[in-house]
Amino acid sequence: MLPADATDEQLIALAQGDGPLAPLAAERLLSAQIDRLYAVCFSVVRQPETAAELSQEALLRLHRSLHRYRGDCSWNTWTYRVARNLCLNWLEKMREEPGADPTRLIEPTGTPLDLTAAGERSVAVQAALDTALDEEERTAVRLHYEAGLSVNEVTEEMGLTNRSGARGVLQRARRKLRAAFAETMPEDSVVRRATQPSAEVRAAMERTLHELTRAPGRDQGEEPRVREMRARQSLID
């Protein structure tokens, strides 16, 4: 039985071993990353269905490569990099497909009024991020608010060495955004909060993870067939 308060480091050590608790440790460790993986994927591709597929693939890749994690960066930072690199690779593949437009894969839903308001807000927010913030501030905002990394993890990912790390960069960015939107919209609507998967998507990923860690043949290195949300796999590999 796994300790209820086991740390990531303890779970990683167990998951990388060959003891009876290895599958339980891997399942708990990766299950805790589901929301983060979806948030990272959505922050890159901006499409719910595509983010669901890519976060599913990121989960599979993390499971396959878990034994390679050596602690050179935090576990959360490592999972972020796996998901982000996967999404960037997918976008590049999409650009290479004749006639493909990765920004228009999914038909929008909602009333015309809703879509107009959302579109105008999206344009305004993007303009603020592009004009009010410098590159360092934009990167910190997107890592923290969109990808869901903690302040310390943003500091690590960006390689910041100043005393306040990413905290100072984020405070500066928020001041600029408040000034840019003081009369048009509140600050909390300017920075997009980490987007969570739907209950259906999360349940599908949990089923995939359970199959990965508990399926017969796991010890022989065989990956079970995962039927859900894999339509774009050929564009990733």
C-alpha positions, 0 to 999 in steps of 0.5 A: 500500500502506498503512503497517502503522503508520499512525495513525488520523489518517493513515488518516482523512486518506487515507479522506477523500480521493479517492486510490487508498488511500481505500477501503483506509484506510476499511476498516482504520480502521472494521475496528478499530472493530468490537469497540468498536461492538458493546461500545457497542451491547451496553452500551445494549441488553443483547441480543446479537442486537439489539447485532449488528444495531445495531452493523452499522448503526453501521458503515454510518453511520460509513462514510457520515459519515466525510467529516464527521469533523473531529477536534473529539473523538478518533476513538474518542469520535466512533465511541462517540457515533454508536453510542450515539445510534443505540441510544438512538434505537432504544430510543425507537422501540421504546417507541413501538411498540404492545406492544413491550418493548425489554427482552424482545426475545430469548428467553433461552438456558441452563439454568434454574439458569444463568438464575437465577444470572445473573439474581441476579447482574445484579440485585445488580450493578445494585443496587450500581451504583445505590446505591454509586456516584454518577452521575458514578461510574456514568457513568465505570464504564459508559463504561470497562468496558462501552463500552470507552473508554480513561481519556482518552476517558472524561475527554473524553466526560464533560468532566472538568477535574480533574487526574486526569480519569476515572482518579480517578473510576474509582479511587473507584468501584472502592473503593466496589464492592469495599466493597459486594461484599467478601464476595459476589463479586470486583470483576472480576465487578461491573464488566462488561467490554466485551462482544465480538461473536461470531466469526460477528457479527464476520465478517458485519461484516467482509464488510459493511465490505469490500463498502462500501469495495470495491463497484463504484459506491462512487465514485458514492456508491451504498451496496451492499445489505447483507442481513445483520442489518438486520431492525430498520432501519425502527425506527431511521430 
